[in-house]
Amino acid sequence: MKRHFDQAFAWRRGLRVALATAFLASTAWAATSLTPAVAQTVRIKDVANFEGVRENQLIGYGLVVGLNGTGDSLNRAIFTRESLLGMLERLGVNARTANNEMRTKNLAAVMVTANLPAFARQGGRIDVSVSALGDATSLQGGTLLVTPLMGADGEVYTVAQGAVAISGFSARGAAASVTRGVPTSGRIANGGLVEREVGFELGSLNSVRLSMRNPDFTTARRVATAVNAFLGAQAAKPLDPGTIEITVPPRYQGDTVAMLTDIENLPIQPDMVAKIVIDERNGVIVMGENVRISTVAVAQGNLTIRITETPQVSQPNPFAPGATALNGIPGQNSQTFGADGQVTQQTNQQGQFGQLGGGAQTVVVPRTQIEVDDQAGRRLAVLPSGVTLGELVSGLNALGVGPRDLITILQTIKAAGALQADIEIL
């Protein structure tokens, strides 16, 4: 008796657990179906830059030596020859002659460029890029001599030197040549030595500014709201769509770097204008998420006329009346006789033919075929009002047209006032 009671109790308990599990599952499904999709967020550091934290571009002119006969032709590249003579004179070597003729092909004039990172300190190293300036065919195996790199203010910030590494090569023979990559440009890893620093004391600033990469009023306000909520004070305010000024609160005074570290990882939801970007040359169309279209009917069709020429040769039957036979040597006076013995064609000494009588002849009969395709089978297609970008794309794809025809359709819909977006043509 007790065993039957325990079995009944276990059965009831299992039923209650099953019902509770089903109820929780249905509640979770309902909550999932009713909860709106979470908007995609990004970090502040992905949409904005801190003013002053930036790179500086450097440029210089130098010489690459040690090339295996692939350098500049000194007789044509005057600047390379003068640079070589000037360098040798500074080293105490007099290489000038009456006509300054030099025949070496083992050096090349190059332009050296680099980006000086923010807060680069004296003695640090950066990468530099080397590009041929003259008619050198390859920089493989070359070494860049000491080259000062200057900034926009004319001051020298970095000195570059080292072996040039290229990613391509060139080989040439008597009847063929092969080139892979660009052998006339290369890179020197850690080839630039920082000699001068760009003064910028970030830690002692009382206020900093955020510069938006894509200026927008809504995004700027959302960034300011997120920063104020984190700092617990009205420290951030947007000055314009692309600039947000942040006043350093007392607890971060003297430690601005810590404040920026905390701020740049705050999540925000960026906003963007409804825009369609069209590259008409390559047939590329890019539409933003907020592009909307009102209900509109569209018909697309092109008139195509195709003309095909297929001429045919018509020959007379064998032994037909009036068949001709040539009597004489071509280029001289000769005559052609018909079946009745009459002269039907005569050739003069210049090779010109003259028809003197009728008869069966070989002629070319023209045959022309004209096809007209007005695409009458295409009817009006209704594009419903799009709620999402996916529905808009599905409605446009329903027309069955290619990207280039779609460009014209979008421009026409915009002209009709049914497209709520800006169109930018590259």
MONOR-V873235 format. One record per residue. N is the residue number from 1. RES is the residue in one letter. PHI is phi in whole degrees, 0 to 359 (NA if undefined). NEAR is the number of other ideal C-beta (glycine too) atoms within 12 Angstrom. Layout:
n->N res->RES phi->PHI near->NEAR
n->N res->RES phi->PHI near->NEAR
This chain:
n->1 res->M phi->NA near->7
n->2 res->K phi->296 near->8
n->3 res->R phi->294 near->9
n->4 res->H phi->294 near->10
n->5 res->F phi->293 near->11
n->6 res->D phi->295 near->12
n->7 res->Q phi->294 near->13
n->8 res->A phi->295 near->14
n->9 res->F phi->295 near->14
n->10 res->A phi->295 near->14
n->11 res->W phi->296 near->14
n->12 res->R phi->295 near->14
n->13 res->R phi->295 near->14
n->14 res->G phi->296 near->14
n->15 res->L phi->295 near->14
n->16 res->R phi->295 near->14
n->17 res->V phi->297 near->14
n->18 res->A phi->296 near->14
n->19 res->L phi->296 near->14
n->20 res->A phi->296 near->14
n->21 res->T phi->296 near->14
n->22 res->A phi->296 near->14
n->23 res->F phi->295 near->14
n->24 res->L phi->296 near->14
n->25 res->A phi->295 near->14
n->26 res->S phi->293 near->14
n->27 res->T phi->295 near->14
n->28 res->A phi->296 near->14
n->29 res->W phi->296 near->13
n->30 res->A phi->295 near->12
n->31 res->A phi->295 near->12
n->32 res->T phi->293 near->13
n->33 res->S phi->287 near->11
n->34 res->L phi->268 near->10
n->35 res->T phi->285 near->10
n->36 res->P phi->291 near->8
n->37 res->A phi->296 near->9
n->38 res->V phi->287 near->9
n->39 res->A phi->293 near->13
n->40 res->Q phi->289 near->14
n->41 res->T phi->244 near->19
n->42 res->V phi->226 near->24
n->43 res->R phi->277 near->20
n->44 res->I phi->298 near->36
n->45 res->K phi->294 near->21
n->46 res->D phi->271 near->20
n->47 res->V phi->237 near->31
n->48 res->A phi->213 near->39
n->49 res->N phi->239 near->24
n->50 res->F phi->272 near->31
n->51 res->E phi->299 near->23
n->52 res->G phi->96 near->23
n->53 res->V phi->268 near->25
n->54 res->R phi->206 near->18
n->55 res->E phi->270 near->19
n->56 res->N phi->233 near->30
n->57 res->Q phi->274 near->23
n->58 res->L phi->236 near->38
n->59 res->I phi->212 near->29
n->60 res->G phi->202 near->34
n->61 res->Y phi->240 near->30
n->62 res->G phi->211 near->43
n->63 res->L phi->235 near->44
n->64 res->V phi->252 near->48
n->65 res->V phi->242 near->33
n->66 res->G phi->88 near->24
n->67 res->L phi->282 near->35
n->68 res->N phi->268 near->23
n->69 res->G phi->73 near->21
n->70 res->T phi->248 near->33
n->71 res->G phi->274 near->37
n->72 res->D phi->287 near->38
n->73 res->S phi->275 near->25
n->74 res->L phi->295 near->30
n->75 res->N phi->288 near->17
n->76 res->R phi->258 near->16
n->77 res->A phi->268 near->26
n->78 res->I phi->295 near->19
n->79 res->F phi->295 near->24
n->80 res->T phi->292 near->35
n->81 res->R phi->295 near->32
n->82 res->E phi->293 near->22
n->83 res->S phi->294 near->30
n->84 res->L phi->295 near->35
n->85 res->L phi->296 near->25
n->86 res->G phi->294 near->20
n->87 res->M phi->294 near->23
n->88 res->L phi->295 near->22
n->89 res->E phi->295 near->14
n->90 res->R phi->293 near->14
n->91 res->L phi->271 near->13
n->92 res->G phi->87 near->8
n->93 res->V phi->248 near->12
n->94 res->N phi->264 near->12
n->95 res->A phi->248 near->21
n->96 res->R phi->278 near->16
n->97 res->T phi->238 near->11
n->98 res->A phi->297 near->5
n->99 res->N phi->249 near->10
n->100 res->N phi->52 near->18
n->101 res->E phi->272 near->14
n->102 res->M phi->226 near->26
n->103 res->R phi->241 near->17
n->104 res->T phi->290 near->26
n->105 res->K phi->236 near->28
n->106 res->N phi->253 near->27
n->107 res->L phi->220 near->40
n->108 res->A phi->213 near->49
n->109 res->A phi->279 near->40
n->110 res->V phi->223 near->42
n->111 res->M phi->257 near->29
n->112 res->V phi->247 near->41
n->113 res->T phi->233 near->33
n->114 res->A phi->198 near->40
n->115 res->N phi->245 near->23
n->116 res->L phi->276 near->37
n->117 res->P phi->294 near->24
n->118 res->A phi->294 near->21
n->119 res->F phi->63 near->22
n->120 res->A phi->290 near->30
n->121 res->R phi->258 near->19
n->122 res->Q phi->299 near->17
n->123 res->G phi->99 near->14
n->124 res->G phi->285 near->22
n->125 res->R phi->238 near->24
n->126 res->I phi->226 near->34
n->127 res->D phi->278 near->29
n->128 res->V phi->231 near->41
n->129 res->S phi->248 near->35
n->130 res->V phi->237 near->45
n->131 res->S phi->225 near->30
n->132 res->A phi->294 near->36
n->133 res->L phi->252 near->28
n->134 res->G phi->259 near->33
n->135 res->D phi->258 near->21
n->136 res->A phi->296 near->40
n->137 res->T phi->264 near->28
n->138 res->S phi->197 near->36
n->139 res->L phi->253 near->47
n->140 res->Q phi->295 near->35
n->141 res->G phi->81 near->25
n->142 res->G phi->273 near->39
n->143 res->T phi->232 near->28
n->144 res->L phi->281 near->41
n->145 res->L phi->281 near->33
n->146 res->V phi->308 near->26
n->147 res->T phi->229 near->37
n->148 res->P phi->285 near->27
n->149 res->L phi->251 near->40
n->150 res->M phi->251 near->26
n->151 res->G phi->265 near->26
n->152 res->A phi->294 near->13
n->153 res->D phi->273 near->12
n->154 res->G phi->84 near->13
n->155 res->E phi->272 near->18
n->156 res->V phi->274 near->22
n->157 res->Y phi->249 near->36
n->158 res->T phi->215 near->41
n->159 res->V phi->241 near->30
n->160 res->A phi->247 near->44
n->161 res->Q phi->192 near->28
n->162 res->G phi->147 near->29
n->163 res->A phi->284 near->25
n->164 res->V phi->271 near->41
n->165 res->A phi->251 near->27
n->166 res->I phi->246 near->33
n->167 res->S phi->259 near->17
n->168 res->G phi->237 near->20
n->169 res->F phi->210 near->23
n->170 res->S phi->221 near->24
n->171 res->A phi->227 near->16
n->172 res->R phi->223 near->15
n->173 res->G phi->237 near->8
n->174 res->A phi->289 near->5
n->175 res->A phi->235 near->6
n->176 res->A phi->206 near->8
n->177 res->S phi->211 near->14
n->178 res->V phi->222 near->13
n->179 res->T phi->225 near->18
n->180 res->R phi->237 near->14
n->181 res->G phi->72 near->17
n->182 res->V phi->237 near->22
n->183 res->P phi->285 near->32
n->184 res->T phi->264 near->34
n->185 res->S phi->219 near->29
n->186 res->G phi->207 near->38
n->187 res->R phi->216 near->28
n->188 res->I phi->240 near->37
n->189 res->A phi->290 near->18
n->190 res->N phi->54 near->19
n->191 res->G phi->273 near->34
n->192 res->G phi->252 near->40
n->193 res->L phi->255 near->30
n->194 res->V phi->288 near->31
n->195 res->E phi->250 near->26
n->196 res->R phi->222 near->26
n->197 res->E phi->261 near->21
n->198 res->V phi->267 near->30
n->199 res->G phi->290 near->16
n->200 res->F phi->200 near->22
n->201 res->E phi->265 near->15
n->202 res->L phi->284 near->27
n->203 res->G phi->292 near->20
n->204 res->S phi->261 near->16
n->205 res->L phi->285 near->25
n->206 res->N phi->269 near->20
n->207 res->S phi->208 near->26
n->208 res->V phi->231 near->34
n->209 res->R phi->235 near->32
n->210 res->L phi->261 near->41
n->211 res->S phi->249 near->27
n->212 res->M phi->286 near->33
n->213 res->R phi->287 near->22
n->214 res->N phi->238 near->23
n->215 res->P phi->303 near->24
n->216 res->D phi->200 near->28
n->217 res->F phi->297 near->22
n->218 res->T phi->295 near->22
n->219 res->T phi->295 near->31
n->220 res->A phi->298 near->34
n->221 res->R phi->292 near->24
n->222 res->R phi->295 near->31
n->223 res->V phi->296 near->47
n->224 res->A phi->298 near->36
n->225 res->T phi->296 near->24
n->226 res->A phi->295 near->33
n->227 res->V phi->293 near->39
n->228 res->N phi->296 near->23
n->229 res->A phi->295 near->18
n->230 res->F phi->285 near->26
n->231 res->L phi->281 near->24
n->232 res->G phi->74 near->13
n->233 res->A phi->205 near->19
n->234 res->Q phi->278 near->15
n->235 res->A phi->266 near->28
n->236 res->A phi->248 near->36
n->237 res->K phi->213 near->22
n->238 res->P phi->283 near->29
n->239 res->L phi->272 near->22
n->240 res->D phi->198 near->18
n->241 res->P phi->300 near->24
n->242 res->G phi->245 near->23
n->243 res->T phi->224 near->27
n->244 res->I phi->232 near->39
n->245 res->E phi->261 near->26
n->246 res->I phi->240 near->39
n->247 res->T phi->273 near->24
n->248 res->V phi->291 near->30
n->249 res->P phi->291 near->26
n->250 res->P phi->302 near->14
n->251 res->R phi->288 near->15
n->252 res->Y phi->251 near->29
n->253 res->Q phi->297 near->16
n->254 res->G phi->81 near->17
n->255 res->D phi->223 near->18
n->256 res->T phi->295 near->29
n->257 res->V phi->299 near->21
n->258 res->A phi->295 near->17
n->259 res->M phi->296 near->34
n->260 res->L phi->294 near->32
n->261 res->T phi->297 near->19
n->262 res->D phi->287 near->23
n->263 res->I phi->286 near->34
n->264 res->E phi->293 near->28
n->265 res->N phi->261 near->18
n->266 res->L phi->288 near->31
n->267 res->P phi->276 near->24
n->268 res->I phi->221 near->35
n->269 res->Q phi->251 near->23
n->270 res->P phi->289 near->31
n->271 res->D phi->246 near->26
n->272 res->M phi->212 near->27
n->273 res->V phi->283 near->24
n->274 res->A phi->284 near->23
n->275 res->K phi->215 near->26
n->276 res->I phi->241 near->35
n->277 res->V phi->256 near->23
n->278 res->I phi->238 near->27
n->279 res->D phi->256 near->17
n->280 res->E phi->291 near->20
n->281 res->R phi->291 near->11
n->282 res->N phi->256 near->14
n->283 res->G phi->71 near->17
n->284 res->V phi->254 near->17
n->285 res->I phi->233 near->33
n->286 res->V phi->233 near->24
n->287 res->M phi->243 near->33
n->288 res->G phi->281 near->24
n->289 res->E phi->293 near->24
n->290 res->N phi->270 near->24
n->291 res->V phi->290 near->34
n->292 res->R phi->232 near->27
n->293 res->I phi->222 near->36
n->294 res->S phi->279 near->23
n->295 res->T phi->298 near->20
n->296 res->V phi->210 near->29
n->297 res->A phi->256 near->21
n->298 res->V phi->229 near->32
n->299 res->A phi->233 near->21
n->300 res->Q phi->232 near->28
n->301 res->G phi->196 near->21
n->302 res->N phi->240 near->17
n->303 res->L phi->272 near->13
n->304 res->T phi->240 near->13
n->305 res->I phi->242 near->12
n->306 res->R phi->243 near->12
n->307 res->I phi->246 near->13
n->308 res->T phi->240 near->12
n->309 res->E phi->257 near->13
n->310 res->T phi->229 near->12
n->311 res->P phi->295 near->13
n->312 res->Q phi->238 near->13
n->313 res->V phi->260 near->13
n->314 res->S phi->253 near->15
n->315 res->Q phi->247 near->14
n->316 res->P phi->286 near->17
n->317 res->N phi->293 near->11
n->318 res->P phi->300 near->8
n->319 res->F phi->57 near->10
n->320 res->A phi->289 near->16
n->321 res->P phi->300 near->16
n->322 res->G phi->89 near->23
n->323 res->A phi->295 near->22
n->324 res->T phi->254 near->31
n->325 res->A phi->225 near->18
n->326 res->L phi->274 near->18
n->327 res->N phi->236 near->19
n->328 res->G phi->131 near->20
n->329 res->I phi->264 near->12
n->330 res->P phi->301 near->16
n->331 res->G phi->92 near->13
n->332 res->Q phi->244 near->16
n->333 res->N phi->293 near->18
n->334 res->S phi->216 near->23
n->335 res->Q phi->228 near->25
n->336 res->T phi->241 near->28
n->337 res->F phi->253 near->22
n->338 res->G phi->270 near->24
n->339 res->A phi->291 near->19
n->340 res->D phi->271 near->14
n->341 res->G phi->85 near->15
n->342 res->Q phi->271 near->17
n->343 res->V phi->287 near->24
n->344 res->T phi->253 near->28
n->345 res->Q phi->207 near->26
n->346 res->Q phi->226 near->24
n->347 res->T phi->245 near->25
n->348 res->N phi->269 near->16
n->349 res->Q phi->288 near->13
n->350 res->Q phi->274 near->11
n->351 res->G phi->82 near->15
n->352 res->Q phi->271 near->15
n->353 res->F phi->262 near->20
n->354 res->G phi->229 near->17
n->355 res->Q phi->278 near->18
n->356 res->L phi->253 near->17
n->357 res->G phi->202 near->21
n->358 res->G phi->277 near->17
n->359 res->G phi->147 near->25
n->360 res->A phi->291 near->20
n->361 res->Q phi->221 near->22
n->362 res->T phi->275 near->15
n->363 res->V phi->230 near->13
n->364 res->V phi->258 near->13
n->365 res->V phi->258 near->13
n->366 res->P phi->289 near->14
n->367 res->R phi->227 near->14
n->368 res->T phi->241 near->13
n->369 res->Q phi->239 near->13
n->370 res->I phi->243 near->12
n->371 res->E phi->239 near->12
n->372 res->V phi->240 near->13
n->373 res->D phi->241 near->14
n->374 res->D phi->262 near->12
n->375 res->Q phi->50 near->16
n->376 res->A phi->292 near->12
n->377 res->G phi->287 near->10
n->378 res->R phi->277 near->19
n->379 res->R phi->249 near->15
n->380 res->L phi->293 near->13
n->381 res->A phi->245 near->22
n->382 res->V phi->267 near->17
n->383 res->L phi->264 near->32
n->384 res->P phi->290 near->21
n->385 res->S phi->297 near->17
n->386 res->G phi->278 near->29
n->387 res->V phi->267 near->17
n->388 res->T phi->235 near->18
n->389 res->L phi->295 near->22
n->390 res->G phi->296 near->14
n->391 res->E phi->292 near->19
n->392 res->L phi->295 near->35
n->393 res->V phi->295 near->22
n->394 res->S phi->295 near->17
n->395 res->G phi->293 near->32
n->396 res->L phi->289 near->33
n->397 res->N phi->292 near->19
n->398 res->A phi->295 near->23
n->399 res->L phi->287 near->29
n->400 res->G phi->68 near->19
n->401 res->V phi->241 near->25
n->402 res->G phi->275 near->16
n->403 res->P phi->300 near->22
n->404 res->R phi->290 near->20
n->405 res->D phi->290 near->25
n->406 res->L phi->294 near->30
n->407 res->I phi->299 near->30
n->408 res->T phi->295 near->25
n->409 res->I phi->296 near->36
n->410 res->L phi->297 near->40
n->411 res->Q phi->294 near->24
n->412 res->T phi->291 near->24
n->413 res->I phi->297 near->32
n->414 res->K phi->297 near->26
n->415 res->A phi->295 near->13
n->416 res->A phi->281 near->18
n->417 res->G phi->82 near->12
n->418 res->A phi->260 near->27
n->419 res->L phi->249 near->31
n->420 res->Q phi->267 near->24
n->421 res->A phi->193 near->31
n->422 res->D phi->270 near->20
n->423 res->I phi->249 near->29
n->424 res->E phi->243 near->20
n->425 res->I phi->256 near->20
n->426 res->L phi->281 near->16
